[in-house]
């Protein structure tokens, strides 16, 4: 889109960090410390794009 950006337009790129939004005491953080999900990631790899 050409032209000036107005306030109503959302930013094209934004910064989102999960660490900022999930409290340190959240249950998933404690599970993540003890459960290794690398096997699952490898099994799901064919379903995701290499480029993004």
Short mmCIF file of the C-alpha atoms (twelve columns), coordinates in Angstrom:
data_MODEL
# 
_entry.id   MODEL 
# 
loop_
_atom_site.group_PDB 
_atom_site.id 
_atom_site.type_symbol 
_atom_site.label_atom_id 
_atom_site.label_alt_id 
_atom_site.label_comp_id 
_atom_site.label_asym_id 
_atom_site.label_seq_id 
_atom_site.Cartn_x 
_atom_site.Cartn_y 
_atom_site.Cartn_z 
_atom_site.pdbx_PDB_model_num 
ATOM 1  C CA . UNK A 1  0.000  0.000   0.000  1 
ATOM 2  C CA . UNK A 2  1.360  3.397   -0.932 1 
ATOM 3  C CA . UNK A 3  0.893  6.585   1.032  1 
ATOM 4  C CA . UNK A 4  1.372  7.726   4.587  1 
ATOM 5  C CA . UNK A 5  0.731  5.383   7.459  1 
ATOM 6  C CA . UNK A 6  -2.250 6.432   9.520  1 
ATOM 7  C CA . UNK A 7  -2.805 5.677   13.200 1 
ATOM 8  C CA . UNK A 8  -5.536 3.147   12.309 1 
ATOM 9  C CA . UNK A 9  -3.074 0.975   10.355 1 
ATOM 10 C CA . UNK A 10 -1.423 -1.812  12.277 1 
ATOM 11 C CA . UNK A 11 2.348  -2.244  12.156 1 
ATOM 12 C CA . UNK A 12 3.569  -4.635  9.486  1 
ATOM 13 C CA . UNK A 13 6.107  -6.202  11.838 1 
ATOM 14 C CA . UNK A 14 5.992  -6.368  15.602 1 
ATOM 15 C CA . UNK A 15 8.058  -7.808  18.375 1 
ATOM 16 C CA . UNK A 16 6.432  -10.505 20.484 1 
ATOM 17 C CA . UNK A 17 8.318  -12.436 23.111 1 
ATOM 18 C CA . UNK A 18 6.507  -15.290 24.809 1 
ATOM 19 C CA . UNK A 19 8.774  -14.893 27.829 1 
ATOM 20 C CA . UNK A 20 7.269  -11.447 28.419 1 
ATOM 21 C CA . UNK A 21 3.705  -12.739 28.409 1 
ATOM 22 C CA . UNK A 22 3.961  -16.033 30.313 1 
ATOM 23 C CA . UNK A 23 4.611  -15.533 34.035 1 
ATOM 24 C CA . UNK A 24 7.586  -17.325 35.568 1 
ATOM 25 C CA . UNK A 25 5.292  -19.267 37.913 1 
ATOM 26 C CA . UNK A 26 3.093  -20.613 35.076 1 
ATOM 27 C CA . UNK A 27 2.621  -24.425 35.026 1 
ATOM 28 C CA . UNK A 28 3.948  -24.744 31.461 1 
ATOM 29 C CA . UNK A 29 7.288  -23.262 32.473 1 
ATOM 30 C CA . UNK A 30 7.806  -25.954 35.113 1 
ATOM 31 C CA . UNK A 31 6.782  -28.681 32.658 1 
ATOM 32 C CA . UNK A 32 9.217  -27.292 30.072 1 
ATOM 33 C CA . UNK A 33 12.094 -27.700 32.547 1 
ATOM 34 C CA . UNK A 34 11.505 -31.441 32.898 1 
ATOM 35 C CA . UNK A 35 10.087 -32.599 29.550 1 
ATOM 36 C CA . UNK A 36 12.262 -32.789 26.447 1 
ATOM 37 C CA . UNK A 37 10.165 -32.156 23.336 1 
ATOM 38 C CA . UNK A 38 12.963 -32.438 20.763 1 
ATOM 39 C CA . UNK A 39 11.568 -35.779 19.547 1 
ATOM 40 C CA . UNK A 40 8.181  -34.235 18.850 1 
ATOM 41 C CA . UNK A 41 9.772  -31.289 17.042 1 
ATOM 42 C CA . UNK A 42 11.654 -33.670 14.761 1 
ATOM 43 C CA . UNK A 43 8.496  -35.649 13.977 1 
ATOM 44 C CA . UNK A 44 6.581  -32.477 13.124 1 
ATOM 45 C CA . UNK A 45 9.380  -30.911 11.042 1 
ATOM 46 C CA . UNK A 46 8.010  -32.199 7.663  1 
ATOM 47 C CA . UNK A 47 4.797  -30.258 8.239  1 
ATOM 48 C CA . UNK A 48 6.503  -26.870 8.483  1 
ATOM 49 C CA . UNK A 49 8.211  -24.726 5.859  1 
ATOM 50 C CA . UNK A 50 11.997 -24.412 5.817  1 
ATOM 51 C CA . UNK A 51 11.762 -20.728 4.876  1 
ATOM 52 C CA . UNK A 52 9.493  -19.320 7.451  1 
# 
